[in-house]
């Protein structure tokens, strides 16, 4: 990688976080099996977000507002606050550029923990201004799979979702969520625990297969895969790689969070092996 990173290695695996965007790019288990998707030739381009891993979307999710897509912190440097045997803790605050388009004094603290059961990320938002602020946010998690069309996401059946791939129409999820092309769904008030069945990864790499995906603080879950048509237009990943990734995102997207002056909010996601 052609940019600074922070790395943690312990008995449970290894994580690598970019200073740029504070973005977790790699999570390898104790067997050396990569659990997140990033393109093999990932390169940093100033002002452009990195593809893959777990980008932090804040204070805007996607295009739901007047700020740049997915917010202001994916293309700015984060600081490493602390490193322990199992955790990396990073932070970012407002600067002159962010204040020019979002006039809020804030601090984000991201705590990434790698332990015997898997990986967890907590995002703490501190409103340091003297007035309330409103934001949306997400942990835009790119999970690695061998073949997304062979995966099944369980736990969303029977729930209503907003289909961003179909002009925002509201639909009901029928059975397990399976992928055969573009998927872009926002499940409001989603369950706090989901199960991703990805047997193909186990068969291909001899490593962990299924993941339990839990979240708190974030009320919504976003499921995204670009499919072949959109992926073909990307310049930062191979076109066929849409089959090797699935984004399952802990999000505060359907309803913005209002945070009082001096207030604190936390959202988190945990990825556990089964």
N, C-alpha and C positions, 0 to 999 in steps of 0.2 A: 504494500500500500504506500502511496506517495504522499502521506500526510501523517501527523502525529496521532498516536493511539495510546490508550491505557489498557494494560493487560493484567488479568488475574488468573493464576494457575493454582489449583489445589487438588485434593484427592478426588474431587467430584467432576473435574473437567477443566475447561478454560473458557474465559470470556474476553472479548476484545471490543473496546469502545473507542470510537473516534472522538477526538477533541472537537472537531467540526460537527456541530449539531448535537453533541453529546449522545451520539447514536450507537447503540449496541449493534455491532456488525457480525459478530460470530459468537456462537455458544456451542462448544463441543462437549459431549458427555465424557465420562471416564474412559470410554473405549475409543475416544478420538472421533466419534461420529458427529458431524455437523448437524445441528437442529434448526438453524435459521437459513433462509435463502438470501444470498447476495450474489450478484454477477461475479464470475471468475476474474474478470479484468476490471474490477471496480476502480475508477479514477475520480479524484476530486476536481471539480470545476467550480471556481469561486462564484458564489451567488446562486448556485444550483444545488438542490438537495441530493443527497446520496440515495441510491436505490437499494432497497433491501434492509435486512436486519430489523431493528425496531426504532423507527423514527418517532420523535415526540412532536405531536401536533398541538400547537398552542400559540395564541389564544383563539384560534379559529380552526375548526375542522373543515376540511375540503373547501368548497366555495361558498359556504354558508355564512356570508358576510362580505364586507368590503375590503378586507385585508388580503394579502397574498394567500394563495391556496395553501392550506394546512398551517398558516400562521407565520410566526416570526423567529422561531428558535431553531429551526432545522438547518439554517445556513449561517449560524453564528457560533463562535467558540464557547465551550463550556469549561468550567474550572473543576479540577479534581480536588474535592474537599478532604477526602479521607480514603484510605485503603486498609482493609482488615484481611484476615485469613479467608473470609467468605464473601466480602462485599466491596463494591466500588461505590462511592458517593460523590456525585457531581452537582454543580449548581450553575445557574445563569441568572442575570438580573437585567433590568432595563438599561438601555444605552441611548445615546443621542438619536440614533437612527430609529429605534423602536418607538421612542417617545414622540417622534415626528408624525407617526401614523397611528399610534395607539397610546394616548397620553396617560399611562398608568405606571406607577412605580411598583415593581414586583420582584419576587425571587422564586425561582423554581428549584427544588431539590429533587434529584433523581437518585434513588437507592436501588442498586442492582445486587441481588443476593444469589449466589450459586452454592447449593448445599446438596445433601444426599438424595433429596427427592426431586430436584430439578432447579428451576430458575424462577425468580420473582422480581418484579419491578414495581416500585412505589413512586408516584409522582406527587410531591407536595407543592401546593401553590400558596404563596403568601402575598396578600394584597398590602403593599407598603404605602399606599396612597391614603389620602384623607377623605376619600369618597368611595362609594360602592363601585365595583366593576363587574362586567359581565363577560363570560368567555365560554367557548366550547373547546374540547380537547380530546385527544385519543393517543393510545399506544398502538401504533400502526404496525402490528406484528406480522412479519413475513415468515411463515413456517415453511421449512423445507420438506418436500414430499418427492417420492420417485415418480409418481404419476397421479396428478390431481384427480383424474377421471376415475381412479380406483379408490378414492377416499370417500368417507361418509362422516358428516358432522351431525352428532346426535344431541338432542336436547331442545331444539327449536321447533319441533313439529307442533302444528296447530296454532302457531303464533302469527300475528299480523306483522308485516314488514313493509317498508317503503322501498320500492324497486327503482333505484337510481338509474338502472340500465333500461328502464321502460318509462321514462318521463315522470318518474316519481309516483307512479301509481301504487296504491296500497293493495296488497295481496296477502294470502294466507299460506304459510309454509305447510306443504303436504309431505309427511314422512321425514326421513333423514334428508339433510341438504347434501346433494351431490352436484358435481361440477362437470359440465360438458362444453362449456364455452364461457362467455362473459357473465359474471355474477357481481352485482353491486347492491347489497341489501343492508338496510338499517333496521335492526330489531330494537324498538324502544322498550324500556322496562324488561330487559332480557333476563333469562335465568342467570344465576350467579355461578353456575357450573355447567360446562359442556364437555362432550367427549369427542375427540377427533380420532377416528379409526383410519389408520394409514398403514395397513399391513404390508403394502408394497415396499415401504422403507425397510422394514425388518427383513423381508425376503432378500432385498437387494444388498443390504449393508450389514446384516447380522447384528443389528442394534435394536434399541428400543423402538417400539412401534407406536402404540396408542398414547395419546396425551390427554390428561385431564386439564381443562382450561377454566380457571376460576378468576373471578374479578369482584372488586368491591369499590364503592365510591362512584365509579363509572356505572351509569344506569343502563347503557345501551351496548349492543354488540353489532359491529359492522363486519360483514363477510364480503371479501372482494377478491376477484381473480379477473385479470384483464381479458382473458380469452385470446384467440389467435389474431383477430382483426386489429384490436387495439395494440397488442404486443408487437405486431409487425411495424407499427409506427414509432415505437420507442427507439431512442438512440443510445440508451444506457443499459440495455440488456439484450441478449440474443432472443430472437422472435420465438423460438421454440421453448424458451424457459418458462412461459406461462404454465406449462404442464408440470413444472417442478417447484411451484410455490402456491401457497394459499394464505391470504391475509385474514386473520381472525383478530379483530381489534376491540379492545376495551375502550369505550367511547362515552363522552358526554356530548351528544350530537343532536338528538331530537329536541331536547329542551336545554337552553343555555343555563349555565350555573351563575347565580348572582352571589358575589362575595363582598361582604361588608368591608368598610374601611378597617384595616388592621386584621382582617380575617384570614383564616387558614382553611384549606380544603385538601383532601387526599383521595387519590384514586390509585388502584393497583391491579395488577394481573399476575397470576401464578400459573406456570406451566409445569405439570408434574408427570413423571413417568408412571405408567401402569405396568 
